[in-house]
Amino acid sequence: MKDNFGILSIEDVEYVRNYILRLRFSNGVTKDVDIFPLLKGVMFEPLKDKRNFIQFGLTGGTIEWYNGADFAPEFLYNIGN
């Protein structure tokens, strides 16, 4: 569920294929999110290289890539399927 402050977070992430990640959120919902359309700008362009894209982990309740790029969990929740 949500933490004491009512903030949505990501509890688990799994690489599915291409640029799709399966995210399990703190409210128990799991969604697949296609990250590719979001890979624009200085921080995100390097992630178009799949070798870079797959270098992610969970930090502070969201996905963070090797270069510090991240997205708000609420944003990913809203665009996920």
Long-range contacts (C-beta under 8 A, 24 or more apart in sequence): 1-26, 1-27, 1-28, 2-26, 2-27, 3-61, 7-61, 7-73, 8-73, 8-74, 8-77, 9-61, 9-62, 9-73, 10-58, 10-61, 10-62, 10-63, 10-73, 10-76, 11-58, 12-58, 13-56, 13-57, 13-58, 13-63, 15-54, 18-50, 19-50, 19-53, 21-56, 21-63, 23-63, 23-76, 23-77, 23-80, 25-73, 25-77, 26-61, 26-73, 29-77, 31-76, 31-77, 31-80, 31-81, 32-80, 32-81, 33-76, 33-79, 33-80, 33-81, 35-71, 38-71, 43-67, 43-68, 43-69, 44-69
